[in-house]
C-alpha cells in the first residue's frame, strides 16, 4: 500500500506532517492545529504597534484599540489578531499567524508572518 498523501500544517511555530488520508476517512481528524486564544497583558501591545515592511510595496501595520490588536496589510482591510502567547498571534478569517520578535525592552524589531507554509520576516520601519 502506498504511503498516504502528506500535507503541512502549522503547529507551535513549526511544521508537522499530517496524513490527509486519515482526515478523509475520519472528518473529525483535524488537518490544522486549532488555535486557542489566551489572555495577555494589553500593555505588551504598545511594543508591537508600528509598521513592518514585508516587501518594498507591502507593509503590515499593527494598531491597537484598547485591549484589541489589529493588523492591516497594504490595500487590505484592518483585521483583529488574537494572542496564543505573549508574542504569537493568529487571525480568525484566514489561516495565518504572526510572531513578534522583540528586543530586551519588549519593543518589536520585526514580525514573522506564518502563512501558506512560509515564514516571512518583516522588519519594523515605522
C-alpha positions as CSV (number, residue, x, y, z in Angstrom):
1,X,0.0,0.0,0.0
2,X,1.3,3.4,-0.9
3,X,2.1,6.0,1.8
4,X,-0.8,8.5,2.4
5,X,-0.5,11.9,0.9
6,X,1.1,14.3,3.4
7,X,0.3,17.9,3.9
8,X,2.0,20.5,6.0
9,X,0.1,22.2,8.9
10,X,1.0,24.9,11.3
11,X,1.6,23.9,14.9
12,X,3.6,25.6,17.7
13,X,5.6,27.8,15.4
14,X,6.9,24.8,13.4
15,X,5.5,22.5,10.8
16,X,4.4,18.9,11.3
17,X,3.2,16.4,8.8
18,X,-0.4,15.1,8.9
19,X,-1.9,12.4,6.7
20,X,-4.7,13.7,4.6
21,X,-6.0,10.2,4.1
22,X,-6.8,9.9,7.8
23,X,-8.9,13.1,7.6
24,X,-10.8,11.8,4.5
25,X,-11.7,8.6,6.4
26,X,-12.4,10.5,9.7
27,X,-13.6,14.1,9.2
28,X,-13.2,14.7,12.9
29,X,-9.4,14.3,12.5
30,X,-8.1,17.8,12.1
31,X,-5.8,19.0,9.3
32,X,-4.7,22.1,11.0
33,X,-3.7,23.0,14.6
34,X,-6.7,24.6,16.3
35,X,-5.8,28.0,17.8
36,X,-6.5,28.8,21.4
37,X,-6.9,32.4,22.4
38,X,-5.2,33.3,25.7
39,X,-5.4,36.4,27.8
40,X,-2.2,38.6,27.7
41,X,-1.4,41.9,29.3
42,X,-2.5,44.6,26.8
43,X,0.5,46.7,27.8
44,X,2.5,44.4,25.6
45,X,0.6,45.8,22.6
46,X,2.4,49.2,22.9
47,X,5.7,47.4,21.9
48,X,4.1,45.9,18.8
49,X,2.3,48.9,17.4
50,X,4.1,50.1,14.2
51,X,4.7,49.4,10.6
52,X,6.6,46.3,9.3
53,X,7.9,46.1,5.7
54,X,7.5,42.7,4.1
55,X,8.5,43.7,0.6
56,X,9.2,47.1,-0.9
57,X,5.5,47.5,-1.8
58,X,3.9,45.6,1.1
59,X,3.7,46.9,4.6
60,X,1.9,45.3,7.6
61,X,0.7,47.9,10.1
62,X,-0.1,46.9,13.6
63,X,-2.5,49.1,15.6
64,X,-4.4,48.8,18.9
65,X,-7.8,49.9,20.2
66,X,-7.9,49.5,23.9
67,X,-7.5,45.7,24.6
68,X,-7.5,44.7,21.0
69,X,-4.7,44.4,18.5
70,X,-5.2,44.7,14.7
71,X,-3.1,44.2,11.6
72,X,-3.7,45.9,8.3
73,X,-1.7,45.0,5.2
74,X,-1.2,47.2,2.2
75,X,-4.5,47.6,0.3
76,X,-6.4,45.3,2.7
77,X,-8.9,45.9,5.5
78,X,-7.9,46.1,9.1
79,X,-8.3,42.7,10.9
80,X,-8.2,41.8,14.5
81,X,-5.4,39.4,15.6
82,X,-5.7,37.2,18.7
83,X,-3.0,36.1,21.1
84,X,-1.9,32.5,21.6
85,X,1.0,33.6,23.8
86,X,2.7,36.9,24.6
87,X,4.4,37.0,21.2
88,X,2.3,34.7,19.0
89,X,-1.0,35.8,17.4
90,X,-3.4,34.4,14.9
91,X,-6.1,35.6,12.5
92,X,-9.5,34.0,12.5
93,X,-10.6,34.8,9.0
94,X,-7.5,33.4,7.2
95,X,-5.0,30.7,8.2
96,X,-2.1,33.0,9.2
97,X,-0.1,33.6,12.3
98,X,2.2,36.5,13.4
99,X,5.1,36.2,15.7
100,X,6.6,39.4,17.2
101,X,10.4,39.4,17.6
102,X,11.3,41.8,20.4
103,X,14.3,43.5,22.0
104,X,15.1,43.4,25.7
105,X,12.6,46.3,26.3
106,X,9.8,44.4,24.7
107,X,9.7,46.6,21.6
108,X,9.2,44.5,18.4
109,X,12.0,44.8,15.9
110,X,10.3,42.6,13.3
111,X,7.4,40.3,12.9
112,X,7.2,36.9,11.2
113,X,4.2,36.2,9.1
114,X,3.5,32.4,9.0
115,X,1.2,31.7,6.1
116,X,0.9,29.1,3.4
117,X,3.7,27.0,4.8
118,X,6.1,30.0,4.6
119,X,7.7,32.2,7.3
120,X,8.2,35.7,6.0
121,X,10.2,38.2,8.0
122,X,9.1,41.9,8.0
123,X,11.4,44.4,9.6
124,X,9.9,47.3,11.6
125,X,10.1,50.5,9.6
126,X,7.7,53.0,11.4
